């Protein structure tokens, strides 16, 4: 989360699939496309900024 935020100043839902796919726990179970599909169902506005506290939950 922090590395993505450092690059652009904020983190959006659209940033998460690539970031989560690099995480071993996620990559063992889901592809980047599957993560994007799940997030797209939950957060239809992929340009929505993610709050760090909400991200941790």
Chimera marker file (.cmm) of the C-alpha trace (Angstrom):
<marker_set name="trace">
<marker id="1" x="0.000" y="0.000" z="0.000" r="1" g="1" b="0" radius="0.5"/>
<marker id="2" x="2.665" y="2.483" z="1.009" r="1" g="1" b="0" radius="0.5"/>
<marker id="3" x="4.868" y="1.806" z="-2.021" r="1" g="1" b="0" radius="0.5"/>
<marker id="4" x="1.940" y="2.428" z="-4.393" r="1" g="1" b="0" radius="0.5"/>
<marker id="5" x="1.010" y="5.569" z="-2.465" r="1" g="1" b="0" radius="0.5"/>
<marker id="6" x="4.595" y="6.867" z="-2.709" r="1" g="1" b="0" radius="0.5"/>
<marker id="7" x="4.524" y="6.508" z="-6.489" r="1" g="1" b="0" radius="0.5"/>
<marker id="8" x="1.329" y="8.483" z="-7.134" r="1" g="1" b="0" radius="0.5"/>
<marker id="9" x="0.434" y="10.184" z="-3.856" r="1" g="1" b="0" radius="0.5"/>
<marker id="10" x="-2.729" y="8.124" z="-3.426" r="1" g="1" b="0" radius="0.5"/>
<marker id="11" x="-4.033" y="4.607" z="-3.954" r="1" g="1" b="0" radius="0.5"/>
<marker id="12" x="-7.125" y="3.800" z="-5.984" r="1" g="1" b="0" radius="0.5"/>
<marker id="13" x="-9.080" y="0.582" z="-6.347" r="1" g="1" b="0" radius="0.5"/>
<marker id="14" x="-7.552" y="0.244" z="-9.833" r="1" g="1" b="0" radius="0.5"/>
<marker id="15" x="-4.064" y="0.076" z="-8.249" r="1" g="1" b="0" radius="0.5"/>
<marker id="16" x="-4.885" y="-2.894" z="-6.044" r="1" g="1" b="0" radius="0.5"/>
<marker id="17" x="-5.056" y="-5.896" z="-8.438" r="1" g="1" b="0" radius="0.5"/>
<marker id="18" x="-1.431" y="-5.587" z="-9.582" r="1" g="1" b="0" radius="0.5"/>
<marker id="19" x="-0.269" y="-4.881" z="-6.038" r="1" g="1" b="0" radius="0.5"/>
<marker id="20" x="-2.212" y="-7.754" z="-4.473" r="1" g="1" b="0" radius="0.5"/>
<marker id="21" x="-1.112" y="-10.175" z="-7.209" r="1" g="1" b="0" radius="0.5"/>
<marker id="22" x="2.486" y="-9.606" z="-6.056" r="1" g="1" b="0" radius="0.5"/>
<marker id="23" x="1.531" y="-10.802" z="-2.571" r="1" g="1" b="0" radius="0.5"/>
<marker id="24" x="2.291" y="-14.501" z="-2.197" r="1" g="1" b="0" radius="0.5"/>
<marker id="25" x="-0.933" y="-15.288" z="-0.319" r="1" g="1" b="0" radius="0.5"/>
<marker id="26" x="-3.057" y="-13.779" z="-3.079" r="1" g="1" b="0" radius="0.5"/>
<marker id="27" x="-1.007" y="-15.018" z="-6.027" r="1" g="1" b="0" radius="0.5"/>
<marker id="28" x="-1.198" y="-18.626" z="-4.826" r="1" g="1" b="0" radius="0.5"/>
<marker id="29" x="-5.010" y="-18.496" z="-4.977" r="1" g="1" b="0" radius="0.5"/>
<marker id="30" x="-6.043" y="-15.808" z="-7.489" r="1" g="1" b="0" radius="0.5"/>
<marker id="31" x="-4.797" y="-14.270" z="-10.711" r="1" g="1" b="0" radius="0.5"/>
<marker id="32" x="-4.574" y="-10.508" z="-11.165" r="1" g="1" b="0" radius="0.5"/>
<marker id="33" x="-7.643" y="-10.708" z="-13.411" r="1" g="1" b="0" radius="0.5"/>
<marker id="34" x="-9.649" y="-12.560" z="-10.743" r="1" g="1" b="0" radius="0.5"/>
<marker id="35" x="-8.654" y="-9.981" z="-8.133" r="1" g="1" b="0" radius="0.5"/>
<marker id="36" x="-9.683" y="-7.167" z="-10.499" r="1" g="1" b="0" radius="0.5"/>
<marker id="37" x="-13.044" y="-8.847" z="-11.156" r="1" g="1" b="0" radius="0.5"/>
<marker id="38" x="-13.759" y="-9.256" z="-7.441" r="1" g="1" b="0" radius="0.5"/>
<marker id="39" x="-12.807" y="-5.661" z="-6.675" r="1" g="1" b="0" radius="0.5"/>
<marker id="40" x="-14.844" y="-4.445" z="-9.647" r="1" g="1" b="0" radius="0.5"/>
<marker id="41" x="-17.945" y="-6.072" z="-8.182" r="1" g="1" b="0" radius="0.5"/>
<marker id="42" x="-17.333" y="-4.543" z="-4.769" r="1" g="1" b="0" radius="0.5"/>
<marker id="43" x="-16.081" y="-1.132" z="-5.943" r="1" g="1" b="0" radius="0.5"/>
<marker id="44" x="-17.634" y="-0.192" z="-9.308" r="1" g="1" b="0" radius="0.5"/>
<marker id="45" x="-15.734" y="3.131" z="-9.325" r="1" g="1" b="0" radius="0.5"/>
<marker id="46" x="-12.146" y="1.917" z="-9.744" r="1" g="1" b="0" radius="0.5"/>
<marker id="47" x="-10.803" y="5.464" z="-9.487" r="1" g="1" b="0" radius="0.5"/>
<marker id="48" x="-12.073" y="5.728" z="-5.905" r="1" g="1" b="0" radius="0.5"/>
<marker id="49" x="-9.256" y="6.451" z="-3.456" r="1" g="1" b="0" radius="0.5"/>
<marker id="50" x="-8.621" y="3.847" z="-0.783" r="1" g="1" b="0" radius="0.5"/>
<marker id="51" x="-8.419" y="4.900" z="2.858" r="1" g="1" b="0" radius="0.5"/>
<marker id="52" x="-5.480" y="3.183" z="4.592" r="1" g="1" b="0" radius="0.5"/>
<marker id="53" x="-7.529" y="2.147" z="7.642" r="1" g="1" b="0" radius="0.5"/>
<marker id="54" x="-10.224" y="0.638" z="5.414" r="1" g="1" b="0" radius="0.5"/>
<marker id="55" x="-7.520" y="-1.143" z="3.402" r="1" g="1" b="0" radius="0.5"/>
<marker id="56" x="-6.230" y="-2.844" z="6.544" r="1" g="1" b="0" radius="0.5"/>
<marker id="57" x="-9.675" y="-4.224" z="7.367" r="1" g="1" b="0" radius="0.5"/>
<link id1="1" id2="2" r="1" g="1" b="0" radius="0.2"/>
<link id1="2" id2="3" r="1" g="1" b="0" radius="0.2"/>
<link id1="3" id2="4" r="1" g="1" b="0" radius="0.2"/>
<link id1="4" id2="5" r="1" g="1" b="0" radius="0.2"/>
<link id1="5" id2="6" r="1" g="1" b="0" radius="0.2"/>
<link id1="6" id2="7" r="1" g="1" b="0" radius="0.2"/>
<link id1="7" id2="8" r="1" g="1" b="0" radius="0.2"/>
<link id1="8" id2="9" r="1" g="1" b="0" radius="0.2"/>
<link id1="9" id2="10" r="1" g="1" b="0" radius="0.2"/>
<link id1="10" id2="11" r="1" g="1" b="0" radius="0.2"/>
<link id1="11" id2="12" r="1" g="1" b="0" radius="0.2"/>
<link id1="12" id2="13" r="1" g="1" b="0" radius="0.2"/>
<link id1="13" id2="14" r="1" g="1" b="0" radius="0.2"/>
<link id1="14" id2="15" r="1" g="1" b="0" radius="0.2"/>
<link id1="15" id2="16" r="1" g="1" b="0" radius="0.2"/>
<link id1="16" id2="17" r="1" g="1" b="0" radius="0.2"/>
<link id1="17" id2="18" r="1" g="1" b="0" radius="0.2"/>
<link id1="18" id2="19" r="1" g="1" b="0" radius="0.2"/>
<link id1="19" id2="20" r="1" g="1" b="0" radius="0.2"/>
<link id1="20" id2="21" r="1" g="1" b="0" radius="0.2"/>
<link id1="21" id2="22" r="1" g="1" b="0" radius="0.2"/>
<link id1="22" id2="23" r="1" g="1" b="0" radius="0.2"/>
<link id1="23" id2="24" r="1" g="1" b="0" radius="0.2"/>
<link id1="24" id2="25" r="1" g="1" b="0" radius="0.2"/>
<link id1="25" id2="26" r="1" g="1" b="0" radius="0.2"/>
<link id1="26" id2="27" r="1" g="1" b="0" radius="0.2"/>
<link id1="27" id2="28" r="1" g="1" b="0" radius="0.2"/>
<link id1="28" id2="29" r="1" g="1" b="0" radius="0.2"/>
<link id1="29" id2="30" r="1" g="1" b="0" radius="0.2"/>
<link id1="30" id2="31" r="1" g="1" b="0" radius="0.2"/>
<link id1="31" id2="32" r="1" g="1" b="0" radius="0.2"/>
<link id1="32" id2="33" r="1" g="1" b="0" radius="0.2"/>
<link id1="33" id2="34" r="1" g="1" b="0" radius="0.2"/>
<link id1="34" id2="35" r="1" g="1" b="0" radius="0.2"/>
<link id1="35" id2="36" r="1" g="1" b="0" radius="0.2"/>
<link id1="36" id2="37" r="1" g="1" b="0" radius="0.2"/>
<link id1="37" id2="38" r="1" g="1" b="0" radius="0.2"/>
<link id1="38" id2="39" r="1" g="1" b="0" radius="0.2"/>
<link id1="39" id2="40" r="1" g="1" b="0" radius="0.2"/>
<link id1="40" id2="41" r="1" g="1" b="0" radius="0.2"/>
<link id1="41" id2="42" r="1" g="1" b="0" radius="0.2"/>
<link id1="42" id2="43" r="1" g="1" b="0" radius="0.2"/>
<link id1="43" id2="44" r="1" g="1" b="0" radius="0.2"/>
<link id1="44" id2="45" r="1" g="1" b="0" radius="0.2"/>
<link id1="45" id2="46" r="1" g="1" b="0" radius="0.2"/>
<link id1="46" id2="47" r="1" g="1" b="0" radius="0.2"/>
<link id1="47" id2="48" r="1" g="1" b="0" radius="0.2"/>
<link id1="48" id2="49" r="1" g="1" b="0" radius="0.2"/>
<link id1="49" id2="50" r="1" g="1" b="0" radius="0.2"/>
<link id1="50" id2="51" r="1" g="1" b="0" radius="0.2"/>
<link id1="51" id2="52" r="1" g="1" b="0" radius="0.2"/>
<link id1="52" id2="53" r="1" g="1" b="0" radius="0.2"/>
<link id1="53" id2="54" r="1" g="1" b="0" radius="0.2"/>
<link id1="54" id2="55" r="1" g="1" b="0" radius="0.2"/>
<link id1="55" id2="56" r="1" g="1" b="0" radius="0.2"/>
<link id1="56" id2="57" r="1" g="1" b="0" radius="0.2"/>
</marker_set>
